[in-house]
């Protein structure tokens, strides 16, 4: 077949592809990321692009309006090339860097659009939880006594002896690759060497031997491998200093938005390889950027600690995830041995170590055991709950004596998927809004304080709450069509409310919230609440029995708690008992790479947790059905909301 050149603007990137290939795959090949949440099935309608020049063939789709078609819009996944093509990616279809909650942002984050600038409590990082500073990989400088006729033990025994003079290590191993280098290396280095010791599967391994003193150059990277976002943190493991944090979209999203669609894609020809390389490329890119910004050589990065859900861990390690979604839902491994980072394709020191934090079940992975460690709930006498809000709403309940957990499939609505104007938490996303009940005018704040491009999860929670308070929707989520405002209008897909007019936005469409969007959001919040309610009830508890609820994940950091309670996403308890803990997966991974004691604590947490499978629990459907109202069918469960809404 003949080759065609496809050029993407505004990136200015080009790629040669086969004639007849679709534009979405061309974008992936060019390293240009386009919003796509259905894996190229033409269902989500988010990969809108504009063909500026060239021959293409587009399949009919109901995801584009006639007005959009007239403007030259098409879906990248349903448009194939017939020759050289130039394509413009409009703002609403671009993927940009995620918003990361930094320490500075934690200190200044505000609730809603309040004039009094009231602050939400954010639990500070308790580095005291690092019980012992004992990194996964430690560098030790040695000045070995040269051999003599009287002291004539072998080079390897000499190395072991000197290490044991400095460290209490009864069991030690060394690979053949290092043994082969010993003779010449020791003598050329004048018996002055730095040895990297790695804690690997219950033993200590001599990972690397370098000439001279390099002990002050020892770095590690903690990685949160999320379904939507991959975040990495560069750490000086000697000083425990965080040198930088970066995040990027998980480009596996091009093959499917959620874990189920990716598991299915992994079973297709070359699917597992593509998904593996997508996330590895993300990790390598983040590590390279962090290293370059800090003037650090990749060879000085000796350890990687990853935390992710079970599907992400399988794909990271190129392990077939098929059986995660087949009853009885069994992972290939909950506890994965420490391996060389190079075995997974991560480009750091070739002999550097990679450890993945253990999971509990197919749908409760290392990100949740890491979060449980970070929250401190596994060390406390008090009963508390951890809720990680994302595509899967993972929930942990318990204290230092016992822990139970579950996963409630919330879907990606709160991450902008399945919502007409929805988008991820990137620059231009509406993250906070208010609606004036007297005239239905909308005030909003966007990420980056730029013109809006869409609305992200925290903005959707605000929107749902504000529409309810303003009387635009009823408690079932239905829009009241007698509302007297031009913002309320009927469309072919159903009624919608305009949040931002076309003249205000960075794009070519009004930003709206549809009645169908509200239905999706209610289902998502209902799944999370129901999962938490079933878990508490299974242990004979009420939400009022909990000393605290920890909200984890980047999504939670920008969420207005009062509005989340008002729509029934979170239980109606005192606000001072609800705490944000940020990206607890990344925090847990960092603590585990710095402290072998913390790593063992995560393993203990994983062993201790009992998993509840909600899909076979009849109580879940009852709870879920009850939660499909705003905030709930039983208003007695939400007394503060009942009072606010005057019901």
C-alpha positions, 0 to 999 in steps of 0.5 A: 500500500502507498504511504500518506503524510499526515500533519497535525496542527498546532503541534506541527508534527507529521507522520507517514502512514498507510493509505486507508489508516484512520486519523486517530491511529495516525495521531498516536503514531505521531505522538500527538494525543487526541481526546478519545475515551472509547478506544476508537469505536466511534462512540464517545465523539470526543476525537473531533478534528478539522481536516484543513487540506487533503483527501479523507473518507469519513463514516457517518456518525450521530456524534456530530451536529450538522453545524459541526459537519459544515465547519469541517469537523469529523471524528478522527477514529472514523476518518481514513486518509486517501492522500497527504492530509493536514489536520487541525486539532481544536482546543476541546480535543487536545490533551494537555498536562494534568493539574498537579496538586503541589505543596503550595497549591495545598496551602492556598486552595479555596472552597468554592467562590466564597468571598471570605476565602474559607480554606478546607483542611488538608492533612499535612504529610507526616514524614514521621511515618517513615519509621526507618530511613532504609531505601530500596537501593542504598549506595555504600562507599568502600575502601577495600584492603588490597589482598596480600599473601596473608589476606588472600580471600577472593575478590567477591568474599573481600567485598562481602566482608567489607560490606558486612563491616558496615552493614548487618546483612546476613544474606547477600547475593551478587549476579554473574554480571557483577562478578565478571567485572570484579577483578579488573574493576577493583584494581583499576579503581585502586580498591576504592568503589561504591556498591549499590545494595538493593533489597530484593525479595527478602535478600540484599543484592549487590546491584551495582559496583562503581569505581570511586565514591558516587555515594552522594548520587543516588536517586529514586522515582516514585510513580503513580500509574493511574488509569487517567494520569501517570505521575512521577516524583524524583527523590534524592533517596539519601536526603529524602528531598523531593526534587520535582513532580510531573504528570501526564495523561496515560496515553493508553486512553487512546485504546480505551478510557477505563480498565475494562476496555483496556483489558479487552483491547489487550486480548487483541493482536499486539494489544498488550504490547501497545498498552505496555509501551504506551505507559512505559513511554509515559514513565520514561518521558516523565523521568527524563524530564525530571532528570534533565531539569535537575541535572541528573544522569539517568544512570544515577537513578537506582530504584523505581517504586510504582503504585497502580490499580491491578490492571495498570500493574499488569500492563506495566509489566506486560502481564496478560490482564484477561482474567481480571475481568472473568469470574472469579476475578483473579489476578496473575499476582497480587505480590510481584517480585522486585525486578530490574527496571530494564526488564519492564523497559524503564530507562534508568540505570540498567541494573536499577530496581523496579518494585510494584506495590501489592494489591488485594484483588482484581479491582483493588490494587497497589494504589489503594494499599499505598493510599491506606499507608499514606492516610495512616488509618492502618496505624490508628485505633480510630475507625476511618474510611478512605475513598479514592474517587475515580473511574473506579471508586475504591473504598477502604474501611477499618483501623489498625486491627482490621481492614475491609475494602471494595471497588465500586464501578463509578465510570468516568463521568466525573473525569469528563467522559460521557459528558457532552462538554466534559474534560479532564482537569487541565488548563481551561477546564471549569473547576468551580461555578455558581448559579444565581437563582434569581436570574440563572447567571453563571460565574465560574473559575477555570484551571489556569484562569483562562477562557473555558474549554469544558468542565471537569469533575469538580466543576461537574459536582458544583454544577449539579449542586448549583442546578439543584439549589437554583431549581433548574433540576429536580431531585431526580435530575430532570430539568424543569422546562418552565425555567425562564432563561435563554440558558435553558433550551431543547436540543435534538439530544434532549434539554440542556443548560448553557454554562458558558456561551460560545463567545466566552469559550476557547473553542467553537461550541457553547459549554453545556450540561445536558439532562443526559449528562446529569443522569450519568453523573447521578449514576456515578455518584450513586455507585460511590455512595452505595459502595461506601454504605454497603461496606459500612453496613457489612461491618455493622457501622453507620457513617456517624461511627467514623472518626474520619473520611479521607478523600484521595486522588487528584480529583478530590483535591479540588472538590467542594465538600459541601456540594459533594454532600448536597448531591449525595456523593459523600455521606452527610457527616461533620465537615471537620471529619472529612480530610483531603490527602491528595495523591495518596498513591504517589505519597505511599509509593514515595514512602515505600521507596525511602523506607523498607519498613514502610514497604513491608507495612504496605505488604502487611496492609495488603495481606490484612485487607478483606475484599468485598465483591459488590457485583455479587452482593444483593445489598449493593443494588438496593443501596445503589437504587436509593442513591439515584436521587439528589442527594438520596431517596431517604432524606433522613440520611442527609439532614443538613441537605434537607434543611438547606433545600427546605424539604 
